């Protein structure tokens, strides 16, 4: 379906392409002249680095240091006291939750 219809006005002739044939007095388009510059050959080569450009390396690292000795009895005692605190907090939280459940259930039943 053609939406636009030709108008047939002479004003449209201004917007049309010129004839593809060259005029008699003017020569046709000439072929482009190649650039006389040489092709790109890549970046220039860099100078090599100096012989001793890297820092000196240590061939043998020092042996690792000894860790301080652990007092196993003190570690066991600390773990026991932490376990006691954890169980105590859990028992208190459980008791509070049980009391709240009993209160809510009693309120719903009565």
QUIZILIN-V201588 format. One record per residue. N is the residue number from 0. PSI is psi in radians with two decimals (999 if undefined). BURIAL is b if it has 9 or more other C-alpha atoms within 8 Angstrom, else e. D_CENTER is the distance of its C-alpha to the mean C-alpha in Angstrom with 1 decimal. Layout:
n: (N	N)
psi: (PSI	PSI)
burial: (BURIAL	BURIAL)
d_center: (D_CENTER	D_CENTER)
//
This chain:
n: (0	1	2	3	4	5	6	7	8	9	10	11	12	13	14	15	16	17	18	19	20	21	22	23	24	25	26	27	28	29	30	31	32	33	34	35	36	37	38	39	40	41	42	43	44	45	46	47	48	49	50	51	52	53	54	55	56	57	58	59	60	61	62	63	64	65	66	67	68	69	70	71	72	73	74	75	76	77	78	79	80	81	82	83	84	85	86	87	88	89	90	91	92	93	94	95	96	97	98	99	100	101	102	103	104	105	106	107	108	109)
psi: (2.19	2.04	-0.67	2.34	2.53	2.37	-0.59	0.15	2.65	-0.30	-0.43	-0.31	-0.50	-0.60	-0.10	2.76	2.66	2.88	2.53	-0.31	2.35	2.66	2.85	-0.60	-0.27	2.42	2.79	3.06	2.44	2.77	2.56	2.50	2.26	2.61	2.25	-0.10	2.56	2.81	2.76	2.23	0.17	3.06	2.74	2.70	2.45	2.69	2.52	2.61	2.81	2.82	-0.64	0.86	-0.30	2.61	2.75	2.52	2.62	2.12	-0.71	1.92	2.73	2.68	2.66	2.64	2.78	2.42	2.66	2.59	2.52	2.46	1.72	-0.59	-0.70	-0.63	-0.76	-0.70	-0.73	-0.69	-0.69	-0.74	-0.60	-0.67	-0.70	-0.77	-0.73	-0.80	-0.68	-0.79	-0.69	-0.72	-0.73	-0.76	-0.70	-0.70	-0.76	-0.74	-0.70	-0.74	-0.76	-0.67	-0.75	-0.72	-0.76	-0.70	-0.70	-0.65	-0.65	-0.61	-0.75	999)
burial: (e	e	e	e	e	e	e	e	e	e	e	e	e	e	e	e	e	e	e	e	e	e	e	e	e	e	e	e	e	e	e	e	e	e	e	e	e	e	e	e	e	e	e	e	e	e	e	e	e	e	e	e	e	e	e	e	e	e	e	e	e	e	e	e	e	e	e	e	e	e	e	e	e	e	b	e	e	e	e	e	e	e	e	e	e	e	e	e	e	e	e	e	e	e	e	e	e	e	e	e	e	e	e	e	e	e	e	e	e	e)
d_center: (50.0	50.4	49.5	50.8	54.4	55.7	57.5	59.9	60.0	60.8	58.0	55.4	56.8	55.1	51.6	52.4	51.5	54.1	56.0	54.4	57.6	58.1	61.1	64.1	64.0	60.3	58.7	55.7	52.1	51.9	49.4	46.6	47.5	45.1	43.7	45.8	42.9	41.7	38.5	35.4	35.7	32.3	31.6	34.4	34.6	33.6	36.2	35.8	34.7	37.6	38.9	37.9	34.5	32.8	33.7	36.2	34.9	36.6	38.0	38.9	37.0	39.2	39.9	38.0	39.8	41.6	40.2	42.7	44.9	44.2	47.1	46.9	49.6	47.7	44.5	46.6	48.2	44.9	43.6	46.8	46.8	43.2	44.2	47.2	45.2	42.7	45.7	47.4	44.5	44.2	47.9	48.1	45.2	46.8	50.2	48.8	47.1	50.4	52.5	50.2	50.4	54.2	54.5	52.4	54.2	57.6	56.8	55.8	58.9	61.5)
//
